[in-house]
Amino acid sequence: MESNDANPADVFLFWHAVVFGIERIITDEDNGYPTDVQEQILAVLNHRHSQLFCPRGRLYNAAYLVTAYLNPGYISSDLFVDNDVDPKNPSDPYSVSKLQSSGIRHPKLFSFILTFLVDMAGKEAQKGKQEAFTKWNGRADDVIAQLAKELKAYSRRRHPFDDYFQRDSSTQAIIRWWKDCISEESGAVLLPYLAVKLYSMRVNSMSDERTASTFTWMTPATRSRMSIDTMSSKTMIYQFYRKEETHQLESQSRASQVKKFSSLKHILYGSTAPQKLTETKTAEEEVAESGEADDSWLDEEMEYGYSGPSDSLLHAAKFINPDSSELASIFADKEIEGTTNSDQSRVVPSFLAPSSSNNDFSHSRVSSFLAQID
């Protein structure tokens, strides 16, 4: 999460992989956690999850979930569970039924994502400076209809969102994929711009911290009289060539992919596991290791794969599948093949009558639109 390449979707997935992993460990009878301890740990995890990822939470921001949904590698996987993100604003059952019949796998989640994106596009149209958004100012109905059309096409991986996408792509690769989707002819004129903005968000301050560290490195005691201008100039030159070096690495195999523990293990150890150091053991140590102390289970390969949702006690399980291969791959020792889906359905027609001056990008307006889908 401290990488410059980290994005909101990475935070979302990493958090869920961690909390579900903790739950499995503490609820495993072999580990012997007392029931009261389990309840206390799960209560803390649920509280923190509510703060971060539930509406009205102190640190809540829906951008994490929306950005994850806009990762082409996740949209057709087993990651998401369809549920109302905000129980106080449930999806209209009629709209959900219509979306399901049109081929949307997660209609409740789709409705929430669309509402968020419409609000985001509306703010950009009214207060932003990018011409791709400002030209929609006063055309709320058109924005809702256009975004619904594009989001439906994307959710079913239909043209123009059906280009090849490399699983576990880096943030920059995802941004390039979305930029390649922009096309007036194919009607991708809003969603790609919003996706690029979301994936351009910084989720940490590591770049600033690294800059401060560079200042410290360049001004030891023997160079304490270096001026601020000189130090800044040297730092900019240093960071420029470091960035150039990164671009060169991206041309190598798998350089543009997200680094997970499986790839990290390969980088550290290569094709062979590290060998234990040979050392002389005492008689007591050999006796202790020759009995029941068999640690061969550490080398056993875990079997991953979706076998239906588990009975999780975490709030997070309402929206994310605890047994998703996407989550399992984050901490796996080897790569896990993702699942695919090739839903085929129709694109939503843009039937709403345009308005000369309409800036109603509200949740109720989006709900009204969804209720009229054929």
C-alpha positions in Angstrom: 0.0 0.0 0.0 3.0 2.3 0.2 3.8 1.9 -3.5 3.4 4.9 -5.8 1.3 2.6 -8.0 -1.2 1.8 -5.3 -4.8 2.9 -6.1 -8.1 2.9 -4.2 -9.1 -0.5 -5.5 -5.8 -2.0 -4.1 -6.7 -0.6 -0.7 -10.2 -2.1 -1.0 -9.0 -5.6 -1.9 -6.1 -5.7 0.5 -8.3 -4.7 3.4 -10.8 -7.4 2.6 -8.2 -10.0 2.1 -6.7 -9.2 5.5 -9.9 -9.1 7.5 -11.2 -12.4 6.0 -7.8 -14.0 6.6 -7.9 -12.9 10.3 -11.4 -14.3 10.6 -10.4 -17.7 9.3 -7.4 -17.8 11.7 -9.3 -16.9 14.8 -12.3 -19.1 14.1 -10.2 -22.2 13.3 -10.7 -24.6 16.1 -7.1 -25.8 15.8 -5.8 -22.4 16.8 -7.7 -22.5 20.1 -9.0 -18.9 20.3 -11.6 -18.5 23.1 -15.0 -17.5 21.9 -15.0 -14.2 23.8 -11.6 -13.3 22.2 -13.0 -14.1 18.7 -16.0 -11.9 19.3 -13.8 -9.0 20.5 -11.6 -9.2 17.4 -14.5 -9.5 15.0 -16.2 -6.5 16.7 -13.1 -4.4 16.2 -12.8 -5.5 12.5 -16.5 -4.7 11.9 -16.2 -1.3 13.6 -13.2 -0.3 11.5 -14.8 -1.7 8.3 -17.9 0.4 9.1 -15.7 3.5 9.5 -14.0 3.0 6.2 -16.5 1.3 3.8 -20.0 1.8 5.1 -22.2 4.9 4.4 -22.1 7.4 7.3 -18.8 6.0 8.5 -16.4 8.6 9.9 -13.8 7.9 7.1 -16.3 6.5 4.5 -15.7 7.1 0.8 -17.4 5.1 -1.8 -14.5 5.7 -4.2 -12.8 2.5 -2.9 -15.6 0.3 -4.0 -16.4 2.1 -7.2 -12.7 2.0 -8.3 -12.6 -1.8 -7.6 -15.7 -2.2 -9.7 -14.0 -0.3 -12.5 -11.1 -2.7 -12.7 -11.8 -4.7 -15.9 -10.2 -7.7 -14.2 -12.7 -7.8 -11.4 -15.9 -7.1 -13.2 -16.3 -10.7 -14.5 -14.6 -12.4 -11.5 -16.1 -13.9 -8.3 -15.2 -11.0 -6.2 -18.4 -9.1 -5.7 -21.6 -10.1 -3.8 -24.8 -8.3 -4.8 -26.3 -6.3 -1.9 -27.5 -2.9 -1.0 -24.4 -0.9 -0.1 -26.6 1.5 1.9 -29.5 -0.3 3.6 -31.2 3.0 4.3 -31.4 3.6 0.5 -32.3 0.2 -0.9 -32.5 -0.5 -4.6 -35.9 -0.5 -6.2 -36.9 -4.2 -6.6 -38.5 -3.5 -10.0 -35.3 -1.8 -11.2 -33.2 -4.7 -9.9 -35.4 -7.2 -11.8 -35.0 -5.2 -15.0 -31.3 -5.0 -14.6 -31.0 -8.7 -14.0 -33.1 -9.5 -17.1 -30.8 -7.3 -19.1 -27.7 -9.3 -18.1 -26.3 -7.3 -15.2 -24.7 -9.7 -12.7 -24.9 -7.4 -9.7 -27.9 -5.1 -10.2 -27.9 -3.6 -6.7 -24.2 -2.9 -6.8 -24.7 -1.5 -10.4 -27.3 0.9 -9.2 -25.1 2.2 -6.4 -22.1 2.6 -8.7 -24.2 4.4 -11.3 -25.5 6.8 -8.6 -21.9 7.6 -7.5 -20.6 8.1 -11.0 -23.6 10.4 -11.9 -22.9 12.5 -8.9 -19.2 12.7 -9.7 -19.9 13.6 -13.3 -22.4 16.2 -12.2 -19.9 17.9 -10.0 -17.3 17.9 -12.7 -19.8 19.3 -15.2 -20.7 22.2 -12.9 -17.4 23.0 -11.2 -14.7 21.3 -13.2 -12.6 22.6 -16.0 -12.2 19.6 -18.3 -14.2 20.0 -21.5 -15.1 16.3 -21.5 -17.3 17.1 -18.5 -18.2 20.8 -18.7 -20.1 20.3 -22.0 -22.6 18.3 -20.1 -23.5 21.1 -17.7 -27.3 21.6 -17.5 -27.9 18.2 -19.1 -28.5 15.9 -16.1 -30.9 13.6 -18.0 -28.4 13.1 -20.8 -25.6 12.4 -18.3 -27.6 9.8 -16.5 -28.7 8.1 -19.7 -25.2 8.2 -21.2 -23.5 6.9 -18.1 -26.1 4.1 -17.7 -25.5 3.1 -21.3 -21.7 3.0 -20.9 -21.8 1.3 -17.4 -24.1 -1.4 -18.7 -21.8 -2.0 -21.7 -18.8 -2.2 -19.4 -20.5 -4.4 -16.8 -21.1 -7.0 -19.6 -17.7 -6.4 -21.3 -19.4 -5.2 -24.5 -17.9 -2.9 -27.1 -16.0 -0.6 -26.6 -15.1 -2.2 -23.2 -14.2 -5.6 -24.6 -10.6 -5.1 -25.3 -8.0 -7.5 -23.9 -7.1 -6.8 -20.3 -4.1 -8.3 -18.6 -5.0 -9.6 -15.2 -3.3 -8.0 -12.2 -2.3 -5.0 -14.3 -0.6 -2.0 -12.6 -2.4 1.3 -12.1 -0.7 2.9 -15.1 -1.7 -0.1 -17.3 -5.4 0.2 -16.1 -5.3 3.9 -16.9 -4.0 3.2 -20.4 -6.7 0.6 -20.9 -9.4 3.1 -20.0 -7.9 5.8 -22.2 -7.9 3.4 -25.1 -11.6 3.0 -24.6 -12.4 6.7 -25.2 -14.2 7.0 -28.5 -16.9 9.4 -29.7 -17.9 6.8 -32.4 -18.5 4.0 -30.0 -20.1 6.2 -27.4 -17.5 5.9 -24.6 -17.4 9.6 -23.7 -18.0 9.8 -19.9 -17.2 6.5 -18.1 -13.5 6.3 -19.2 -12.8 9.8 -18.1 -14.3 9.1 -14.7 -12.4 5.9 -14.4 -9.1 7.6 -15.2 -9.8 10.3 -12.5 -10.5 7.6 -9.9 -7.4 5.6 -10.8 -5.3 8.7 -10.7 -6.0 9.3 -7.0 -3.2 8.9 -4.5 -3.9 6.7 -1.5 -0.7 7.4 0.4 1.9 10.1 0.9 4.9 8.0 0.2 6.1 10.1 -2.7 6.3 13.1 -0.4 8.0 11.1 2.3 10.5 9.8 -0.2 11.2 13.4 -1.4 11.9 14.4 2.3 14.2 11.3 2.7 16.1 12.4 -0.5 16.5 15.9 1.0 18.0 14.3 4.2 20.2 12.0 2.2 21.6 14.8 0.1 22.4 17.1 3.0 24.6 15.2 5.5 26.6 17.1 8.1 29.4 17.8 5.6 26.9 19.5 3.2 24.7 21.4 5.7 25.3 24.7 3.9 23.6 23.6 0.6 20.9 26.1 -0.4 17.3 25.1 -0.7 17.3 25.8 -4.5 20.3 23.6 -5.0 18.9 20.8 -2.9 15.5 21.0 -4.8 17.2 21.0 -8.2 19.3 17.9 -7.3 16.3 16.1 -6.0 14.3 16.8 -9.1 17.2 15.4 -11.3 17.5 12.4 -9.1 13.8 11.6 -9.2 13.6 12.2 -12.9 16.2 9.5 -13.6 14.7 7.2 -11.1 11.4 7.5 -12.9 13.1 6.9 -16.3 14.6 3.7 -14.8 11.1 2.6 -13.7 9.8 3.1 -17.3 12.6 0.9 -18.6 11.7 -1.8 -16.2 8.1 -1.7 -17.3 9.2 -2.9 -20.7 10.4 -6.2 -19.1 8.1 -9.2 -18.5 5.4 -8.7 -15.9 6.8 -5.2 -15.0 3.4 -3.6 -15.6 1.6 -6.0 -13.2 0.7 -5.7 -9.6 3.3 -7.4 -7.3 1.8 -10.0 -5.0 3.4 -12.3 -2.5 3.7 -15.0 -5.2 5.8 -12.7 -7.4 7.7 -11.4 -4.4 8.7 -14.9 -3.4 9.9 -15.6 -6.9 12.0 -12.4 -6.9 13.6 -13.1 -3.6 14.2 -16.8 -4.0 14.0 -17.5 -7.7 12.8 -21.0 -8.8 14.1 -22.7 -5.7 13.1 -22.2 -2.0 15.8 -21.0 0.3 17.9 -23.7 1.9 18.2 -23.9 5.6 21.6 -23.3 7.1 23.4 -26.5 8.2 24.1 -26.3 11.9 25.1 -28.7 14.7 22.1 -29.5 16.9 22.2 -30.7 20.4 20.7 -34.1 21.4 17.8 -32.4 23.1 17.0 -30.4 19.9 17.1 -33.5 17.7 14.8 -35.3 20.1 12.3 -32.4 20.1 12.2 -32.3 16.3 12.0 -36.0 15.7 8.7 -36.4 17.6 5.4 -34.7 16.9 7.1 -31.4 15.9 6.5 -32.0 12.1 6.4 -28.7 10.3 6.0 -30.2 6.8 2.5 -28.7 6.8 4.2 -25.4 6.1 5.1 -26.7 2.6 1.7 -28.0 1.7 0.0 -26.2 -1.1 -3.3 -24.6 -0.3 -6.2 -25.3 -2.7 -7.9 -22.1 -3.8 -11.1 -21.6 -5.7 -14.6 -20.4 -5.3 -16.9 -23.0 -3.6 -19.7 -20.7 -2.6 -19.7 -18.0 0.1 -18.6 -18.9 3.5 -20.5 -18.1 6.7 -18.6 -15.0 7.6 -19.5 -12.9 10.6 -17.9 -9.8 9.1 -19.9 -6.9 7.6 -17.5 -7.0 4.7 -19.0 -10.3 3.5 -22.2 -8.5 2.5 -20.5 -7.0 -0.6 -17.4 -9.1 -1.1 -17.1 -12.9 -1.5 -14.8 -14.1 1.3 -13.8 -17.1 -0.9 -13.0 -15.1 -4.0 -9.9 -16.2 -5.9 -9.0 -12.5 -6.3 -8.6 -12.2 -2.5 -6.9 -15.6 -2.2 -4.3 -14.6 -4.8 -3.1 -11.7 -2.8 -1.4 -13.8 -0.1 -1.0 -17.0 -2.2 2.4 -18.6 -2.8 1.6 -19.2 -6.4 -0.6 -17.6 -9.1 -4.3 -18.4 -9.1 -6.2 -18.3 -12.4 -9.2 -16.0 -12.2 -12.7 -16.8 -13.4 -14.2 -15.2 -16.4 -17.7 -14.4 -17.5 -19.1 -13.5 -20.9 -22.5 -12.2 -20.3 -24.3 -11.1 -23.5 -27.2 -8.6 -23.4 -28.5 -5.4 -24.9 -27.3 -1.9 -24.2 -29.6 0.5 -22.4 -31.3 2.9 -24.8 -30.9 6.6 -24.3 -34.6 7.4 -24.2 -34.8 10.3 -21.7 -35.8 13.6 -23.3 -33.0 16.1 -23.1 -33.4 19.2 -21.0 -32.1 22.7 -21.9 -31.1 23.3 -18.3 -31.2 20.5 -15.8 -28.5 19.9 -13.1 -30.4 17.3 -11.1 -27.8 14.6 -10.7 -29.4 13.3 -7.4 -29.9 9.7 -6.2 -33.7 10.0 -6.7 -33.2 11.1 -10.3 -31.0 8.1 -11.0 -33.5 5.8 -9.3 -36.3 7.3 -11.5 -34.2 6.6 -14.6 -33.5 2.9 -13.6 -37.2 2.3 -13.0 -37.9 3.2 -16.6 -35.5 0.8 -18.2 -37.1 -1.4 -20.8 
